[in-house]
């Protein structure tokens, strides 16, 4: 993976960890099964992304997430984005 995709993956992991900790009671480094599955699915999608540079998923012409994963990742991004805006 490119350096940009590696950075995107780290941010994604932090967002999922934040969401999981607040909503599923997990500690920072151990995701629950549902969030671990979401992270692995997202990592696979990112690794297979044909675009370079990778566009934001919401702006991408190819929606590669299955509908149930897409709904969940939007929920995670919305929650964690607001969390980081409020707390830094």
N, C-alpha and C positions, 0 to 999 in steps of 0.2 A: 504494500500500500504506500501511497505517497505521504509525505510529511503532513500535508493539508488534511488528508483523510484520517491520519493518526490523531491529529489534533481534534478533529470532529468527533472521533470515537471517544476520546477522553472526556470531552464536554458532554456527550451523550450519556456516558457512564455516570458522570457526576449528577446529571439531571435525574436519571433513573434511581440512583442511590438516594438522592434527596427525597424523591417521591415515595420510594419504598419505606424509608425510615419514618416518614411522617404518617403514611397511610397504612402500612402493614406492620409497623413496630420492629422492623429489622434494624440491626446495627449498621454502621457505615460501610463495612466491607463485606457483609454477607447479605445478598439479595434473597428475597423469598423466591419460591419456585416460579411464580407467575412473572415476577420482574426479571429473574434470571433468563427465563424463556424469551421475554421481550428484548432483552439486551442481546442475546445470542442471535435472534432473528434479525435485529437491526444491524448487528455487526456483519452478518452474512449479506444483507442487502447493500450495505456500504461497500463491502469488498467487491461485490459484483457490479457496482455502479459503472456504467460505460462512459460517463461524462467526466471530462477533465478540462477545466476545474468543475468540481461537483457543485451543481446549483442547490439552493435551499429546496428541501422536499416540497414545500408548499408552492414553489414556483416552477417545479420540474414538469416537463411535458409528459414524462413517463411515470405513472404512479405504480411503483413496484411493490408496495406493501399490500398485503391482503387486507380487506376491509376491517376485519376485527383487530388486526395489529395497527392499522392506520388510526382507528378510533382510540386505541389505548395510548399510542405514542403522542397523539394530539393532547390527550388528557394529561399525560406526564409533562409535556412541554409547557402547557398552560399553567399547571400547578407550580412546577419548578422555576419557570421563568418569573412568575410573580414572587416566589420565595426569594430568589436572588435579587430582584429589584428592591424588595423591602428590606432585606438583611445584608445584601452586599456580598 
